Amino acid sequence: MLFIIRANTPDGHVAYQTRTAEAALERARTLAGEEAEDVQVSDMHGRVYDPEAFDRCFVRSGAAGPEA
């Protein structure tokens, strides 16, 4: 699978590609922790998620809070 992570940083727009959901989530959280805005992860079908929704749908790490 291929995932694309996009964000707006103080230095401008950035985009990264990863092959695993875990790597995509890690990159998205890193960007969010570095004051990036509008952090989004796209899946191979072009669906766009914020990091928390991506975690719930693909990774389910539990780091975003308890499941309902």
PAFIFI-417572 format. One record per atom (N, C-alpha, C): atom name; residue number from 1; residue in three letters; x, y, z. Coordinates in steps of 0.02 Angstrom, whole numbers. Example, Ala and Ser with C-alpha at 12.3 -4.5 7.8 and 13.67 -1.06 7.14 Angstrom:
// residues 2
<rec><atom>N</atom><seq>1</seq><type>ALA</type><px>660</px><py>-284</py><pz>390</pz></rec>
<rec><atom>CA</atom><seq>1</seq><type>ALA</type><px>615</px><py>-225</py><pz>390</pz></rec>
<rec><atom>C</atom><seq>1</seq><type>ALA</type><px>660</px><py>-165</py><pz>390</pz></rec>
<rec><atom>N</atom><seq>2</seq><type>SER</type><px>642</px><py>-112</py><pz>354</pz></rec>
<rec><atom>CA</atom><seq>2</seq><type>SER</type><px>684</px><py>-53</py><pz>357</pz></rec>
<rec><atom>C</atom><seq>2</seq><type>SER</type><px>645</px><py>2</py><pz>394</pz></rec>
// end
This chain:
// residues 68
<rec><atom>N</atom><seq>1</seq><type>MET</type><px>42</px><py>-59</py><pz>0</pz></rec>
<rec><atom>CA</atom><seq>1</seq><type>MET</type><px>0</px><py>0</py><pz>0</pz></rec>
<rec><atom>C</atom><seq>1</seq><type>MET</type><px>44</px><py>62</py><pz>0</pz></rec>
<rec><atom>N</atom><seq>2</seq><type>LEU</type><px>16</px><py>115</py><pz>-23</pz></rec>
<rec><atom>CA</atom><seq>2</seq><type>LEU</type><px>51</px><py>179</py><pz>-25</pz></rec>
<rec><atom>C</atom><seq>2</seq><type>LEU</type><px>9</px><py>231</py><pz>10</pz></rec>
<rec><atom>N</atom><seq>3</seq><type>PHE</type><px>40</px><py>269</py><pz>54</pz></rec>
<rec><atom>CA</atom><seq>3</seq><type>PHE</type><px>6</px><py>323</py><pz>89</pz></rec>
<rec><atom>C</atom><seq>3</seq><type>PHE</type><px>44</px><py>387</py><pz>78</pz></rec>
<rec><atom>N</atom><seq>4</seq><type>ILE</type><px>8</px><py>443</py><pz>71</pz></rec>
<rec><atom>CA</atom><seq>4</seq><type>ILE</type><px>39</px><py>508</py><pz>61</pz></rec>
<rec><atom>C</atom><seq>4</seq><type>ILE</type><px>20</px><py>552</py><pz>120</pz></rec>
<rec><atom>N</atom><seq>5</seq><type>ILE</type><px>70</px><py>582</py><pz>150</pz></rec>
<rec><atom>CA</atom><seq>5</seq><type>ILE</type><px>60</px><py>627</py><pz>207</pz></rec>
<rec><atom>C</atom><seq>5</seq><type>ILE</type><px>75</px><py>698</py><pz>183</pz></rec>
<rec><atom>N</atom><seq>6</seq><type>ARG</type><px>28</px><py>743</py><pz>193</pz></rec>
<rec><atom>CA</atom><seq>6</seq><type>ARG</type><px>37</px><py>813</py><pz>172</pz></rec>
<rec><atom>C</atom><seq>6</seq><type>ARG</type><px>27</px><py>858</py><pz>232</pz></rec>
<rec><atom>N</atom><seq>7</seq><type>ALA</type><px>63</px><py>914</py><pz>232</pz></rec>
<rec><atom>CA</atom><seq>7</seq><type>ALA</type><px>55</px><py>963</py><pz>286</pz></rec>
<rec><atom>C</atom><seq>7</seq><type>ALA</type><px>82</px><py>1030</py><pz>264</pz></rec>
<rec><atom>N</atom><seq>8</seq><type>ASN</type><px>60</px><py>1082</py><pz>298</pz></rec>
<rec><atom>CA</atom><seq>8</seq><type>ASN</type><px>87</px><py>1149</py><pz>289</pz></rec>
<rec><atom>C</atom><seq>8</seq><type>ASN</type><px>131</px><py>1162</py><pz>350</pz></rec>
<rec><atom>N</atom><seq>9</seq><type>THR</type><px>195</px><py>1176</py><pz>337</pz></rec>
<rec><atom>CA</atom><seq>9</seq><type>THR</type><px>243</px><py>1190</py><pz>391</pz></rec>
<rec><atom>C</atom><seq>9</seq><type>THR</type><px>263</px><py>1263</py><pz>387</pz></rec>
<rec><atom>N</atom><seq>10</seq><type>PRO</type><px>297</px><py>1287</py><pz>438</pz></rec>
<rec><atom>CA</atom><seq>10</seq><type>PRO</type><px>322</px><py>1356</py><pz>435</pz></rec>
<rec><atom>C</atom><seq>10</seq><type>PRO</type><px>367</px><py>1369</py><pz>374</pz></rec>
<rec><atom>N</atom><seq>11</seq><type>ASP</type><px>398</px><py>1316</py><pz>347</pz></rec>
<rec><atom>CA</atom><seq>11</seq><type>ASP</type><px>441</px><py>1322</py><pz>289</pz></rec>
<rec><atom>C</atom><seq>11</seq><type>ASP</type><px>405</px><py>1311</py><pz>222</pz></rec>
<rec><atom>N</atom><seq>12</seq><type>GLY</type><px>340</px><py>1296</py><pz>225</pz></rec>
<rec><atom>CA</atom><seq>12</seq><type>GLY</type><px>301</px><py>1284</py><pz>163</pz></rec>
<rec><atom>C</atom><seq>12</seq><type>GLY</type><px>268</px><py>1216</py><pz>164</pz></rec>
<rec><atom>N</atom><seq>13</seq><type>HIS</type><px>237</px><py>1199</py><pz>107</pz></rec>
<rec><atom>CA</atom><seq>13</seq><type>HIS</type><px>201</px><py>1136</py><pz>99</pz></rec>
<rec><atom>C</atom><seq>13</seq><type>HIS</type><px>250</px><py>1078</py><pz>92</pz></rec>
<rec><atom>N</atom><seq>14</seq><type>VAL</type><px>236</px><py>1022</py><pz>126</pz></rec>
<rec><atom>CA</atom><seq>14</seq><type>VAL</type><px>276</px><py>962</py><pz>119</pz></rec>
<rec><atom>C</atom><seq>14</seq><type>VAL</type><px>231</px><py>902</py><pz>105</pz></rec>
<rec><atom>N</atom><seq>15</seq><type>ALA</type><px>259</px><py>852</py><pz>73</pz></rec>
<rec><atom>CA</atom><seq>15</seq><type>ALA</type><px>224</px><py>789</py><pz>60</pz></rec>
<rec><atom>C</atom><seq>15</seq><type>ALA</type><px>274</px><py>732</py><pz>63</pz></rec>
<rec><atom>N</atom><seq>16</seq><type>TYR</type><px>252</px><py>677</py><pz>94</pz></rec>
<rec><atom>CA</atom><seq>16</seq><type>TYR</type><px>294</px><py>617</py><pz>101</pz></rec>
<rec><atom>C</atom><seq>16</seq><type>TYR</type><px>253</px><py>557</py><pz>80</pz></rec>
<rec><atom>N</atom><seq>17</seq><type>GLN</type><px>287</px><py>505</py><pz>57</pz></rec>
<rec><atom>CA</atom><seq>17</seq><type>GLN</type><px>256</px><py>441</py><pz>41</pz></rec>
<rec><atom>C</atom><seq>17</seq><type>GLN</type><px>283</px><py>388</py><pz>88</pz></rec>
<rec><atom>N</atom><seq>18</seq><type>THR</type><px>239</px><py>344</py><pz>111</pz></rec>
<rec><atom>CA</atom><seq>18</seq><type>THR</type><px>260</px><py>286</py><pz>149</pz></rec>
<rec><atom>C</atom><seq>18</seq><type>THR</type><px>224</px><py>225</py><pz>123</pz></rec>
<rec><atom>N</atom><seq>19</seq><type>ARG</type><px>251</px><py>167</py><pz>139</pz></rec>
<rec><atom>CA</atom><seq>19</seq><type>ARG</type><px>221</px><py>104</py><pz>116</pz></rec>
<rec><atom>C</atom><seq>19</seq><type>ARG</type><px>179</px><py>70</py><pz>170</pz></rec>
<rec><atom>N</atom><seq>20</seq><type>THR</type><px>186</px><py>91</py><pz>233</pz></rec>
<rec><atom>CA</atom><seq>20</seq><type>THR</type><px>146</px><py>60</py><pz>285</pz></rec>
<rec><atom>C</atom><seq>20</seq><type>THR</type><px>104</px><py>111</py><pz>322</pz></rec>
<rec><atom>N</atom><seq>21</seq><type>ALA</type><px>48</px><py>88</py><pz>348</pz></rec>
<rec><atom>CA</atom><seq>21</seq><type>ALA</type><px>4</px><py>132</py><pz>386</pz></rec>
<rec><atom>C</atom><seq>21</seq><type>ALA</type><px>40</px><py>158</py><pz>449</pz></rec>
<rec><atom>N</atom><seq>22</seq><type>GLU</type><px>78</px><py>115</py><pz>481</pz></rec>
<rec><atom>CA</atom><seq>22</seq><type>GLU</type><px>113</px><py>135</py><pz>542</pz></rec>
<rec><atom>C</atom><seq>22</seq><type>GLU</type><px>163</px><py>191</py><pz>528</pz></rec>
<rec><atom>N</atom><seq>23</seq><type>ALA</type><px>200</px><py>185</py><pz>474</pz></rec>
<rec><atom>CA</atom><seq>23</seq><type>ALA</type><px>249</px><py>237</py><pz>455</pz></rec>
<rec><atom>C</atom><seq>23</seq><type>ALA</type><px>213</px><py>302</py><pz>437</pz></rec>
<rec><atom>N</atom><seq>24</seq><type>ALA</type><px>156</px><py>298</py><pz>404</pz></rec>
<rec><atom>CA</atom><seq>24</seq><type>ALA</type><px>118</px><py>357</py><pz>387</pz></rec>
<rec><atom>C</atom><seq>24</seq><type>ALA</type><px>93</px><py>393</py><pz>449</pz></rec>
<rec><atom>N</atom><seq>25</seq><type>LEU</type><px>68</px><py>354</py><pz>497</pz></rec>
<rec><atom>CA</atom><seq>25</seq><type>LEU</type><px>43</px><py>384</py><pz>559</pz></rec>
<rec><atom>C</atom><seq>25</seq><type>LEU</type><px>100</px><py>416</py><pz>598</pz></rec>
<rec><atom>N</atom><seq>26</seq><type>GLU</type><px>157</px><py>383</py><pz>601</pz></rec>
<rec><atom>CA</atom><seq>26</seq><type>GLU</type><px>215</px><py>410</py><pz>637</pz></rec>
<rec><atom>C</atom><seq>26</seq><type>GLU</type><px>237</px><py>476</py><pz>605</pz></rec>
<rec><atom>N</atom><seq>27</seq><type>ARG</type><px>240</px><py>479</py><pz>539</pz></rec>
<rec><atom>CA</atom><seq>27</seq><type>ARG</type><px>260</px><py>540</py><pz>504</pz></rec>
<rec><atom>C</atom><seq>27</seq><type>ARG</type><px>209</px><py>596</py><pz>516</pz></rec>
<rec><atom>N</atom><seq>28</seq><type>ALA</type><px>144</px><py>579</py><pz>513</pz></rec>
<rec><atom>CA</atom><seq>28</seq><type>ALA</type><px>92</px><py>629</py><pz>524</pz></rec>
<rec><atom>C</atom><seq>28</seq><type>ALA</type><px>96</px><py>657</py><pz>594</pz></rec>
<rec><atom>N</atom><seq>29</seq><type>ARG</type><px>107</px><py>615</py><pz>643</pz></rec>
<rec><atom>CA</atom><seq>29</seq><type>ARG</type><px>111</px><py>639</py><pz>713</pz></rec>
<rec><atom>C</atom><seq>29</seq><type>ARG</type><px>175</px><py>680</py><pz>723</pz></rec>
<rec><atom>N</atom><seq>30</seq><type>THR</type><px>229</px><py>661</py><pz>691</pz></rec>
<rec><atom>CA</atom><seq>30</seq><type>THR</type><px>290</px><py>700</py><pz>696</pz></rec>
<rec><atom>C</atom><seq>30</seq><type>THR</type><px>280</px><py>770</py><pz>668</pz></rec>
<rec><atom>N</atom><seq>31</seq><type>LEU</type><px>248</px><py>774</py><pz>610</pz></rec>
<rec><atom>CA</atom><seq>31</seq><type>LEU</type><px>234</px><py>839</py><pz>580</pz></rec>
<rec><atom>C</atom><seq>31</seq><type>LEU</type><px>189</px><py>881</py><pz>625</pz></rec>
<rec><atom>N</atom><seq>32</seq><type>ALA</type><px>138</px><py>850</py><pz>652</pz></rec>
<rec><atom>CA</atom><seq>32</seq><type>ALA</type><px>92</px><py>887</py><pz>696</pz></rec>
<rec><atom>C</atom><seq>32</seq><type>ALA</type><px>129</px><py>913</py><pz>758</pz></rec>
<rec><atom>N</atom><seq>33</seq><type>GLY</type><px>177</px><py>874</py><pz>782</pz></rec>
<rec><atom>CA</atom><seq>33</seq><type>GLY</type><px>216</px><py>895</py><pz>840</pz></rec>
<rec><atom>C</atom><seq>33</seq><type>GLY</type><px>266</px><py>949</py><pz>824</pz></rec>
<rec><atom>N</atom><seq>34</seq><type>GLU</type><px>280</px><py>960</py><pz>761</pz></rec>
<rec><atom>CA</atom><seq>34</seq><type>GLU</type><px>327</px><py>1011</py><pz>739</pz></rec>
<rec><atom>C</atom><seq>34</seq><type>GLU</type><px>291</px><py>1074</py><pz>713</pz></rec>
<rec><atom>N</atom><seq>35</seq><type>GLU</type><px>232</px><py>1087</py><pz>739</pz></rec>
<rec><atom>CA</atom><seq>35</seq><type>GLU</type><px>193</px><py>1146</py><pz>723</pz></rec>
<rec><atom>C</atom><seq>35</seq><type>GLU</type><px>168</px><py>1147</py><pz>651</pz></rec>
<rec><atom>N</atom><seq>36</seq><type>ALA</type><px>163</px><py>1090</py><pz>618</pz></rec>
<rec><atom>CA</atom><seq>36</seq><type>ALA</type><px>133</px><py>1089</py><pz>552</pz></rec>
<rec><atom>C</atom><seq>36</seq><type>ALA</type><px>57</px><py>1096</py><pz>558</pz></rec>
<rec><atom>N</atom><seq>37</seq><type>GLU</type><px>27</px><py>1124</py><pz>507</pz></rec>
<rec><atom>CA</atom><seq>37</seq><type>GLU</type><px>-46</px><py>1133</py><pz>506</pz></rec>
<rec><atom>C</atom><seq>37</seq><type>GLU</type><px>-75</px><py>1092</py><pz>449</pz></rec>
<rec><atom>N</atom><seq>38</seq><type>ASP</type><px>-139</px><py>1077</py><pz>454</pz></rec>
<rec><atom>CA</atom><seq>38</seq><type>ASP</type><px>-175</px><py>1040</py><pz>402</pz></rec>
<rec><atom>C</atom><seq>38</seq><type>ASP</type><px>-140</px><py>974</py><pz>384</pz></rec>
<rec><atom>N</atom><seq>39</seq><type>VAL</type><px>-120</px><py>936</py><pz>435</pz></rec>
<rec><atom>CA</atom><seq>39</seq><type>VAL</type><px>-87</px><py>872</py><pz>423</pz></rec>
<rec><atom>C</atom><seq>39</seq><type>VAL</type><px>-141</px><py>823</py><pz>400</pz></rec>
<rec><atom>N</atom><seq>40</seq><type>GLN</type><px>-129</px><py>791</py><pz>343</pz></rec>
<rec><atom>CA</atom><seq>40</seq><type>GLN</type><px>-176</px><py>744</py><pz>314</pz></rec>
<rec><atom>C</atom><seq>40</seq><type>GLN</type><px>-139</px><py>682</py><pz>288</pz></rec>
<rec><atom>N</atom><seq>41</seq><type>VAL</type><px>-174</px><py>625</py><pz>291</pz></rec>
<rec><atom>CA</atom><seq>41</seq><type>VAL</type><px>-147</px><py>563</py><pz>263</pz></rec>
<rec><atom>C</atom><seq>41</seq><type>VAL</type><px>-197</px><py>539</py><pz>212</pz></rec>
<rec><atom>N</atom><seq>42</seq><type>SER</type><px>-172</px><py>524</py><pz>151</pz></rec>
<rec><atom>CA</atom><seq>42</seq><type>SER</type><px>-214</px><py>498</py><pz>97</pz></rec>
<rec><atom>C</atom><seq>42</seq><type>SER</type><px>-198</px><py>424</py><pz>87</pz></rec>
<rec><atom>N</atom><seq>43</seq><type>ASP</type><px>-250</px><py>384</py><pz>77</pz></rec>
<rec><atom>CA</atom><seq>43</seq><type>ASP</type><px>-239</px><py>313</py><pz>63</pz></rec>
<rec><atom>C</atom><seq>43</seq><type>ASP</type><px>-233</px><py>302</py><pz>-12</pz></rec>
<rec><atom>N</atom><seq>44</seq><type>MET</type><px>-225</px><py>240</py><pz>-33</pz></rec>
<rec><atom>CA</atom><seq>44</seq><type>MET</type><px>-213</px><py>225</py><pz>-103</pz></rec>
<rec><atom>C</atom><seq>44</seq><type>MET</type><px>-274</px><py>240</py><pz>-147</pz></rec>
<rec><atom>N</atom><seq>45</seq><type>HIS</type><px>-332</px><py>250</py><pz>-116</pz></rec>
<rec><atom>CA</atom><seq>45</seq><type>HIS</type><px>-393</px><py>267</py><pz>-154</pz></rec>
<rec><atom>C</atom><seq>45</seq><type>HIS</type><px>-407</px><py>341</py><pz>-155</pz></rec>
<rec><atom>N</atom><seq>46</seq><type>GLY</type><px>-362</px><py>381</py><pz>-125</pz></rec>
<rec><atom>CA</atom><seq>46</seq><type>GLY</type><px>-369</px><py>453</py><pz>-125</pz></rec>
<rec><atom>C</atom><seq>46</seq><type>GLY</type><px>-411</px><py>480</py><pz>-67</pz></rec>
<rec><atom>N</atom><seq>47</seq><type>ARG</type><px>-434</px><py>436</py><pz>-22</pz></rec>
<rec><atom>CA</atom><seq>47</seq><type>ARG</type><px>-472</px><py>460</py><pz>36</pz></rec>
<rec><atom>C</atom><seq>47</seq><type>ARG</type><px>-424</px><py>495</py><pz>84</pz></rec>
<rec><atom>N</atom><seq>48</seq><type>VAL</type><px>-447</px><py>550</py><pz>113</pz></rec>
<rec><atom>CA</atom><seq>48</seq><type>VAL</type><px>-404</px><py>592</py><pz>155</pz></rec>
<rec><atom>C</atom><seq>48</seq><type>VAL</type><px>-428</px><py>587</py><pz>227</pz></rec>
<rec><atom>N</atom><seq>49</seq><type>TYR</type><px>-380</px><py>581</py><pz>273</pz></rec>
<rec><atom>CA</atom><seq>49</seq><type>TYR</type><px>-394</px><py>574</py><pz>344</pz></rec>
<rec><atom>C</atom><seq>49</seq><type>TYR</type><px>-350</px><py>622</py><pz>384</pz></rec>
<rec><atom>N</atom><seq>50</seq><type>ASP</type><px>-376</px><py>645</py><pz>442</pz></rec>
<rec><atom>CA</atom><seq>50</seq><type>ASP</type><px>-331</px><py>678</py><pz>489</pz></rec>
<rec><atom>C</atom><seq>50</seq><type>ASP</type><px>-295</px><py>622</py><pz>527</pz></rec>
<rec><atom>N</atom><seq>51</seq><type>PRO</type><px>-241</px><py>637</py><pz>562</pz></rec>
<rec><atom>CA</atom><seq>51</seq><type>PRO</type><px>-203</px><py>583</py><pz>595</pz></rec>
<rec><atom>C</atom><seq>51</seq><type>PRO</type><px>-244</px><py>539</py><pz>642</pz></rec>
<rec><atom>N</atom><seq>52</seq><type>GLU</type><px>-290</px><py>568</py><pz>681</pz></rec>
<rec><atom>CA</atom><seq>52</seq><type>GLU</type><px>-329</px><py>528</py><pz>728</pz></rec>
<rec><atom>C</atom><seq>52</seq><type>GLU</type><px>-377</px><py>480</py><pz>692</pz></rec>
<rec><atom>N</atom><seq>53</seq><type>ALA</type><px>-410</px><py>505</py><pz>640</pz></rec>
<rec><atom>CA</atom><seq>53</seq><type>ALA</type><px>-455</px><py>462</py><pz>601</pz></rec>
<rec><atom>C</atom><seq>53</seq><type>ALA</type><px>-416</px><py>408</py><pz>565</pz></rec>
<rec><atom>N</atom><seq>54</seq><type>PHE</type><px>-357</px><py>425</py><pz>540</pz></rec>
<rec><atom>CA</atom><seq>54</seq><type>PHE</type><px>-315</px><py>376</py><pz>506</pz></rec>
<rec><atom>C</atom><seq>54</seq><type>PHE</type><px>-295</px><py>321</py><pz>555</pz></rec>
<rec><atom>N</atom><seq>55</seq><type>ASP</type><px>-277</px><py>340</py><pz>615</pz></rec>
<rec><atom>CA</atom><seq>55</seq><type>ASP</type><px>-259</px><py>291</py><pz>667</pz></rec>
<rec><atom>C</atom><seq>55</seq><type>ASP</type><px>-318</px><py>244</py><pz>680</pz></rec>
<rec><atom>N</atom><seq>56</seq><type>ARG</type><px>-377</px><py>271</py><pz>689</pz></rec>
<rec><atom>CA</atom><seq>56</seq><type>ARG</type><px>-437</px><py>229</py><pz>702</pz></rec>
<rec><atom>C</atom><seq>56</seq><type>ARG</type><px>-452</px><py>182</py><pz>644</pz></rec>
<rec><atom>N</atom><seq>57</seq><type>CYS</type><px>-443</px><py>205</py><pz>583</pz></rec>
<rec><atom>CA</atom><seq>57</seq><type>CYS</type><px>-462</px><py>165</py><pz>524</pz></rec>
<rec><atom>C</atom><seq>57</seq><type>CYS</type><px>-408</px><py>115</py><pz>503</pz></rec>
<rec><atom>N</atom><seq>58</seq><type>PHE</type><px>-344</px><py>131</py><pz>512</pz></rec>
<rec><atom>CA</atom><seq>58</seq><type>PHE</type><px>-291</px><py>89</py><pz>486</pz></rec>
<rec><atom>C</atom><seq>58</seq><type>PHE</type><px>-245</px><py>58</py><pz>538</pz></rec>
<rec><atom>N</atom><seq>59</seq><type>VAL</type><px>-230</px><py>94</py><pz>592</pz></rec>
<rec><atom>CA</atom><seq>59</seq><type>VAL</type><px>-179</px><py>71</py><pz>638</pz></rec>
<rec><atom>C</atom><seq>59</seq><type>VAL</type><px>-208</px><py>48</py><pz>704</pz></rec>
<rec><atom>N</atom><seq>60</seq><type>ARG</type><px>-253</px><py>87</py><pz>732</pz></rec>
<rec><atom>CA</atom><seq>60</seq><type>ARG</type><px>-285</px><py>72</py><pz>797</pz></rec>
<rec><atom>C</atom><seq>60</seq><type>ARG</type><px>-234</px><py>63</py><pz>852</pz></rec>
<rec><atom>N</atom><seq>61</seq><type>SER</type><px>-189</px><py>111</py><pz>858</pz></rec>
<rec><atom>CA</atom><seq>61</seq><type>SER</type><px>-136</px><py>108</py><pz>908</pz></rec>
<rec><atom>C</atom><seq>61</seq><type>SER</type><px>-162</px><py>121</py><pz>978</pz></rec>
<rec><atom>N</atom><seq>62</seq><type>GLY</type><px>-221</px><py>150</py><pz>984</pz></rec>
<rec><atom>CA</atom><seq>62</seq><type>GLY</type><px>-246</px><py>167</py><pz>1050</pz></rec>
<rec><atom>C</atom><seq>62</seq><type>GLY</type><px>-218</px><py>232</py><pz>1078</pz></rec>
<rec><atom>N</atom><seq>63</seq><type>ALA</type><px>-170</px><py>261</py><pz>1043</pz></rec>
<rec><atom>CA</atom><seq>63</seq><type>ALA</type><px>-139</px><py>323</py><pz>1067</pz></rec>
<rec><atom>C</atom><seq>63</seq><type>ALA</type><px>-186</px><py>382</py><pz>1061</pz></rec>
<rec><atom>N</atom><seq>64</seq><type>ALA</type><px>-237</px><py>377</py><pz>1019</pz></rec>
<rec><atom>CA</atom><seq>64</seq><type>ALA</type><px>-283</px><py>432</py><pz>1009</pz></rec>
<rec><atom>C</atom><seq>64</seq><type>ALA</type><px>-339</px><py>430</py><pz>1061</pz></rec>
<rec><atom>N</atom><seq>65</seq><type>GLY</type><px>-340</px><py>379</py><pz>1105</pz></rec>
<rec><atom>CA</atom><seq>65</seq><type>GLY</type><px>-391</px><py>375</py><pz>1156</pz></rec>
<rec><atom>C</atom><seq>65</seq><type>GLY</type><px>-426</px><py>308</py><pz>1153</pz></rec>
<rec><atom>N</atom><seq>66</seq><type>PRO</type><px>-470</px><py>294</py><pz>1201</pz></rec>
<rec><atom>CA</atom><seq>66</seq><type>PRO</type><px>-505</px><py>229</py><pz>1203</pz></rec>
<rec><atom>C</atom><seq>66</seq><type>PRO</type><px>-555</px><py>224</py><pz>1146</pz></rec>
<rec><atom>N</atom><seq>67</seq><type>GLU</type><px>-565</px><py>163</py><pz>1124</pz></rec>
<rec><atom>CA</atom><seq>67</seq><type>GLU</type><px>-614</px><py>151</py><pz>1070</pz></rec>
<rec><atom>C</atom><seq>67</seq><type>GLU</type><px>-683</px><py>151</py><pz>1100</pz></rec>
<rec><atom>N</atom><seq>68</seq><type>ALA</type><px>-730</px><py>175</py><pz>1062</pz></rec>
<rec><atom>CA</atom><seq>68</seq><type>ALA</type><px>-800</px><py>178</py><pz>1085</pz></rec>
<rec><atom>C</atom><seq>68</seq><type>ALA</type><px>-834</px><py>111</py><pz>1077</pz></rec>
// end
